[in-house]
Amino acid sequence: MSHQHSQEIELKLILEPQQRAAVLQLCEQLAKGAEHDIFELNNAYFDTDDLRLREYDMGLRIRQRGEHLEQTIKLAGQVLGGMHQRPEYNRVIAQPVPDLTLFEEDIWPDDFPLFDIQRELKEIFRTDFTRHRWRIPQGDGMIELVFDEGEIIAAEHRQPICEIELEVQGADTAAAYKLARRFITRVNARVGTLSKAARGYLLAGKSVLEPYTHADFVSQQGQDDVGQGLYRALTYALQYWQHNDACLTQQPCVQAVAGITDGIRLSKVVLQQLALFEIDVSDHILRLEQMLGHLGWLSRFDGLNELIAEDGAYHRALKQNTKLYEHILEQQQHAVQLELVVNLSKRDDYQLTLFELGELCAQQPRHEQLMQTPLKQWAVQRLRDDWQWVAEPFTRAEEMRPEQYLKQLPQLQSSLQLGYCVGALFDEQDREQFRAPWLDMLRGIREILALKLLREAIKDTDDINTERLLSWQEVQLESLLYALERSRRSAIKQEPYWIL
């Protein structure tokens, strides 16, 4: 029995339903006379109650178009800058009942419990929509332009579908990116990270979208060259950013903004490395810096949070001074600018940056003679040069005051993020031992910011014992500086983990 298989490469963009007329008009313009098909698609998605297909990152769907029924399994893939890549397998079926045994055996992972899952399959949600389709000839292939409008249905819950998909069929992906860019600039399309299926699981209450709160070391391959390693790091940074951006869209919260900020910073660090190899990314770096400017309120929020966090060093003492504590709480609430970030995420320049970085990862431009250096060899040299530059101010000073520490924060932050990009190439124990005191210093420097905010709050709060509290704040700061001094002395004595 043969089975139909395709590697699906498509760009997905999300639109506001009120843009429908403008979207259809733009589609007709871009299609340049290509035939416009319109048809209804009714899709049922299946899994077990405990989501065993989802555990394998698979999606099972039965699609009905008129009398035609087709069963599709999508296997694990990746999403990058709106580009979705997933292997999928299709079988024509006679009844709207899923049957995994119709697919060939060699598509399943070795440990896949096929018959157990088959017995327990049930419908989880539906996506019913009208599809507008244009097939646009492109070089030796074709780009399929699709506009879907309808809704996702999970029990009594409903959510609108309004999205563009551009599927590349033997054509140049650059042409698809060019078309997609027009939707962002003309009808305010957003880069689509979540598939209809992922949104369906969320609507059905079968999955939760939670912000990433901590970056991991990029899983680098020792045998790769610099080009492969840097694009892998950029891919990770972009996926980290996109995931948190999807969280912001779904449920705006400070944790999602923090994740977006980390993703942008990590992307910037990787782009700065690519720039060393004559890859023209200066516009992207500039845009990322502008975005980080809009996210600056987060450090104030974090500083105030450090003061009132229940597991923090200052909560108990501050709680005893009701007026000061309430003033800090109020300041923290005023610091939050979620609406500003949500609006930023809808802007063309934000969406284009996400989109173009995805395109950069897909195209991976490179100067061969510059980027053929083995990744590990380059990483040793780069980490050494970077750390000499970062560590020098910490090594030179006999004693450091708060302002000196604060001045070093951006460089220290970037350097530790560079470690996330290539640190996995080296021994984990050596790496963690080296990074620990530097990470302690990073936390300590952020705590200096918190104590500066505490000083402001004490001065701004009426009817409190200002002098006594300012004196207490100074004692806390001196205690922190003592701890930072110990971390600094420990950090500069550490043996670098990249020395082979």
N, C-alpha and C positions, 0 to 999 in steps of 0.2 A: 504494500500500500504506500503510495507516495503522499507526501504532505507538502502543502504550500508554505513556504518560509520567506520572510523578508526581514531585512534589517531596517527598521523604521527610523528615518532621520527627519524630524520635523521641528519647525519653529512654532511656538505657541505664544499668542498674545491675548491678553484679557481686555475687554472693552466695557464701557458703561452702556446698559441697554438703551438709554436715550440717544446714543450716537448711531443707532441703527441705520437711519436714512443716509447719513454721511458715510458710513462704512460701506454700504452697498454701492454708493456712487463711486467711492474710491476703488473698490474692487473692480467695477466695470472699466474704470480708466486704466488700471494696471493690467487688466486681462487683455486689453487691446483687441477686442472682437472675438476672443476665444468663447466657445459655446458655454452658456450658463445653464447648468443643471440644478434643479430644485427637487428635493425628495425628503420624506420623513424617515427618521431613524429612531427605533425604539430599542433600548438596550437594557438588559437585566444583568446585574453583576452578582456573582455567586462566590460563596466561601463557606467555611464551617463556622459554627457559633464561636469557636475559640480562634478563628482567623488563621488557620494553619497555612493556607496559600499565601496570605500576607506575610507570614513569618519567612517564607522563601522569596519574598519580594516579587510575587506573581499576581497577576490579575486575570480572572476568568470572566468572559462576557459572552452573552448570546445577543446577537444583533438581528433585528427583523427589519427588512425593507420590503414593503409590500408582502408578497407571499414567500419571499426568500429568507431563509434562516441560516445564520452562520455562527459557529462557535469559535472563539479566539482565546488563546492563552498568550499573555505577554509576560516575558521573563525579565529578570533583573537587568537594569540598564542604568543610564545616568542622564541628568538634566544639567544643562550648562548655558547660562545666558539666554534662556528660552528655548535652546536646542534640546529636544528629547530624543534619546537613542535607546531603543529597546528591541531585542529580537522578538518576533511574534509568529505564531503558528495558527493557521485557520483550517477549519473543516466545515463543509456544508452539512447541515443536519435536517432531519424531517420534522422533528418535534422540538418545542421550546424547553427541552430538558437537557442539562449538561451531561456530557459523558467523556471523562478524561481518557478513557481507554481508546478513543478514536485517534488520539495523537500517537505518533510513533514513540517507542520506548526510549530511544536514545536522546530525547530532549530533556529528560528529567535528571536531576542530581542523583547520585548513587544512593543516598539515604532517604529518597523521597517515598513516603508511605502512600502510594497511589490509591490502592483499594480502600484503605481506611478513610482517606479524604473524600473519595468518590461517594461513599455511603452517607457521609454527613453533610453534603453540599446543600445549601439553601440560598434563596435570594436575599441579598443584604440591602440593595437599593436599585433604583432605576435612573437612567438618563434618557429623557425623551426630547428630541429636538428636530428642527428643520435644518437641513444642510443645503447651503448654496455652494456650488462647486464650479471652478473654472480650471481647465487644464491648459497651462501656458507653455508652449514649446520653448526650450532653452538649450541652445547648442545641440548636442547629440541626445539630450534627454528632455525632461519635462519637470515643471514645478506645478504641483497641484495646490491651488489656492482655495481654501475652504472657509466659509463663514457659518458658524453654528449658532442658532438661537433657540432656546427652549428652557428646560428646567431639570434639576436633579430632585428626585423624590425618594425620601426615606421615611416610611410610615406616614405620619402626619406632617413631616417637615419638608419644606420646599425651598429651593435656592435657584436663582436665575442662571442660565448659561448664555453667555454672549462672548464669543471668542473667535479669533482668527487662527487657522493653522496653515502653515506652508510646508508641504511635504516634498522633499527633494527626491526625484526619481531619475537617477543617472545624469543629473545636471550638476553644475558647479554650485556648491553651497554659497559661494560669495554672492551669486545672483539672488538667492533666497534672502540673504541678509539685507541686500539692497532694497528689495521689495518691502521687507518687514520694517525697515527703518522709516519708510513713508507712513506706515500706520501709526508709529510712535509720534512723528512730528505733525501729522495732519489730523488725526482723530484721537489723540491722547491715549493710545494703547499702552498697556503695561506689560512688562515681560512676565510670561506665565510660568510659574515654577510648579504649581500643583496641577496634576492631571485631573480630568473629570472624575476618575476613579478615586483618587486621593481625597478630593472634595466630598465625594459620596460617602466614603468611610467616616470622614469627620462629621458629616450631617447625620449619619446613622448612629453616631455616638460610639463607633467601633474603633476610633483612633483619636489621639490627642496631639495637637501641634504645640510643642513646647520650645521656647528659645534655647539655643545652645548658649551655655554660660562659660564655657572654657574650651579654648582651642587645644587640639592634640598635635603631636608631631606628625608631619606629613610622612606618609609611608613611602619613603624613597627606595630606589633600587640601586645598589652599589655599582652595578655594571653600566648604568646610564651615563650619558654625557650631560654637560651643563644645560643644554637646551631642553632636553627631556625633563630634567629635574626641576628647572625653573617653571616650565609650563605645568608640570604636575602640582607644584606648590601654588601657582596662580589658580589652577582649577579648584584646589581645596579651599583657598581663600574666598573664591567667588561662590562656591557652594555654601560655605559657612554664612556669607553675607546674604545670599538668596533665601536660605532657610529662615533666617531671622527676619528678613523682609516679608516673607509669607506670613510669619507669626504676627508681625505688625499689622498687616492687612486684615488678618483674621480676628485678632484681639489686641488692639494697641496696649502696650505696657512698657514700663521702663526697661525690663529685662531684654525685650526684643530690640530696643534702641541700643542698649549696651552691646548686644550681639552684632548688630549692624555696624556699630562703631569699630568693634574688634575686627570684623570682616574687612572693612574699608582700610583700616590701618595695616592689616596683614597684606592686602592686595597692593597697597602703596609700597610696602617694603619689597615685595617681589618685583614690582614694576621698576623700582630703583635699581635692582640687580640686572634686569633685562636691559635697562638703559646703558649699562656698562658694556653691553655687547652690540651697541649701535642699533638697537631696536627703538623706533621712534614712538615713545610712549609719553612724551612730555605733556601733551594735552590731557591725557588721562590722569597723570599725577597731579596736575594743576586742578582738575575738576574734583579729585578726591580730597585735596587740601581744602577746597572751598566747602565741600560737604562737611568735613570735619569741623570747620568753623561754625556751621549751623548746629553741630552736636556738642558744642563746648559746654552747654549748661549741665551736661551729664556729670562732669567732674565736681561741680558745685553740689549737685544732688547726692553724689556718692560721699562727698565730704560730710555733709549734714547727716547722711544715713549712718556714717561711721560713729557719729556722736550719740545717736539715739538707738542704734541697734541693740536689741536685748542681750545679745551675746558679746557685745563690745565692751571696751575698757572704761567707757565714760557713762554708760546708761544709768547705772545705779546712783552715782553721785548727782547727775543732772536731774534725775527723777525726783530727788529730794527738794529741788528748787523749781516749784511748779511753774512760775512765770517764765523763767528762762527756758525750761523744757518746752512749754507750749509755744514760745516764740520761735524756737528752732524747728519745731514741727510745722509751724505756719510757713517759715522760710523754705522748708523743704517742699511743701505743697506748691508754693509759688515758683519754685525752681523748675518744676516739671513742665515741659513744653511738648507734650505728645502731639498736639494738633499741628504744631510747627513741623514736626518730623513726618507726620502723615502727609501733610501738604508737600513737603520736600520730596517724598517718595513718589508723588504723582507727577512731578515736574519732568519735562522733556529731557533736561540735561542729566537728571538722575537715572531715568529709564534708559537713555542712550548709553550712559556709561556702563551700566549693568550689561546691556545688550552688546556693546562693542567689546567689552572684556571677554564675554562669551565667544564672540567671533574670533578674538585674538587667540583664545585657547583652542578653538576649532582649527584655525588656519596655521597656527604656530610658525610665524615667519622667523627665519634664522639665517645668520651669516655662517655658513658651514665651517670655514676655517677658524672662526672665533669660538664657535659653540661646540666643537668636537672634544674639547678637554674633558677627561673623565670627571664626573660630578664630584666624587669624593676628593680628588686632588684639588679641584677648584675650591671646594668647601673649606678645606684645611687652610688654604691661603686667605680666603675671604674672611673667615671667622677670626683668624689671627690679626689681620689688618684692622678689622672692625673693632675688635676688643682692645687693641692698643689705643685706638682713638677714644673709645668710651671710658676705658679704665684710667687713662692718663690724669684727668682732673681729680679722681678719687685717690690716686697714688701720690700725686704731687703735694696736696694740702696736708699740713701737720694736723690741723683741726678744721672741721667744716661746720659752717653755720647754716641755718635753715635756708637762706636765699641761695647758697651755693648748691645745696642738695636739689632744690626746686629747679634750678637752672639745668641740671643734668637729667631731669625726668624724661624729656622727649627722646634723647639719644639712648638712654638705658632701655626704655620701652621698645624702641625700634630694634635694638640689638638683641633683646630677648626674643623678639618675634622672628628675627632672622634665624635664631636657633631653632624655632619651630619648623622652619622651612627645610633645614638640612640636618638637624640634630639626630634624627633617627639613623643616620649612617654610622653613628659612633656608639661606643659601649654605654648602655643605659645607666649603670651604676656610677661610672665616672662623670657622665653628663649631669645626672641629678645632683651629685655631690658638688659639682662646680657651680651649678645654677642656684642652689638653695640659698646661699647668703646674698646673692644678687637679687633674687626674688624677695627675700626679707627686706632688703633695702628699698625695692620698688614699693612694697606695702608701707614701709616706714615713711617714705617721701610723701605718699598719698595721705598718710596720717598727719604730716606737717600741715598739709592743706586743710585738713579737718580742724586742727587746732587754731589755724588762722581764722577760719570761719567762726569758731567758738569765741575767739577774742572779739570779733565784730558783733556777734550776738550779745555778748555780755555788755558791750558799750551801748547797744541799741535797746536794751530792755530796761524799762522804768521800774522803780520801786524794788530794787534788789541791792544787795551789798556788793556794789561794783568792785571796790578795791579788793575785798577778800576773794572774790571769784577770779579777778584778773591775776591775783597772786597764785591762786590754785592752778590757773591755766599755764602760768609760767613754769610752775613746778612740773606739770605734766609734759610740757615741751622739753624741759631739760632732761627729764627721765627718758623721753623718746630719743633725744639726741645721743644720750649715753648708749642706748640700745643700738642705734644706728651706727655709732662709732665702732661697737663690737662687731657688727655685721660687716662694716667696711673693712676692718682689719682682717677679718676672716676671708672676705671675698678676694682681696688682692693677694692673699697667700695661696689661693687655690691653684692646683695644677690644671691647665686647660685640657679639656677632654678631647680636643681634636688633635693633640700631639700624638703622632703614630709611633 
